[in-house]
Amino acid sequence: MMILDKNWKNFLAANEVYKHNQLKFKSRPRLTRYKNKITGINIVVYTTQAISKRQLKKGIINPSKTGIYLKTFEIMTAVRANCR
């Protein structure tokens, strides 16, 4: 939900800028297209506090208090220095 909220805020801000100066854009800003709930790939965001450190050292990602175990080669990880 945090990603959805961020996407909407960015879209609305881009629309305001587009209304005042269309030369900054190649085309009109559009909403992000989301994948199908059943057949698409879902984005899941976990902070480093929510992942078991003991399992991560073994090459397994295990979100805390879940029965989910993923080998690290099965996922893509993105690390940001400034998480808000």
Secondary structure as the mmCIF struct_conf table of DSSP 4:
data_model
#
loop_
_struct_conf.conf_type_id
_struct_conf.id
_struct_conf.beg_label_comp_id
_struct_conf.beg_label_asym_id
_struct_conf.beg_label_seq_id
_struct_conf.end_label_comp_id
_struct_conf.end_label_asym_id
_struct_conf.end_label_seq_id
HELX_RH_AL_P HELX_RH_AL_P1 MET A 2 HIS A 20
HELX_RH_3T_P HELX_RH_3T_P1 GLN A 22 LYS A 24
BEND BEND1 LYS A 26 SER A 27
HELX_LH_PP_P HELX_LH_PP_P1 LEU A 31 ASN A 36
TURN_TY1_P TURN_TY1_P1 LYS A 37 THR A 39
BEND BEND2 GLY A 40 GLY A 40
HELX_LH_PP_P HELX_LH_PP_P2 ILE A 41 ILE A 43
HELX_RH_3T_P HELX_RH_3T_P2 THR A 48 ALA A 50
STRN STRN1 ILE A 51 ILE A 51
HELX_RH_AL_P HELX_RH_AL_P2 LYS A 53 LYS A 57
TURN_TY1_P TURN_TY1_P2 LYS A 58 GLY A 59
STRN STRN2 ILE A 60 ILE A 61
STRN STRN3 PRO A 63 PRO A 63
TURN_TY1_P TURN_TY1_P3 SER A 64 LYS A 65
BEND BEND3 THR A 66 THR A 66
STRN STRN4 LEU A 70 LYS A 71
HELX_RH_3T_P HELX_RH_3T_P3 THR A 72 GLU A 74
BEND BEND4 ILE A 75 ILE A 75
BEND BEND5 ALA A 81 ASN A 82
#
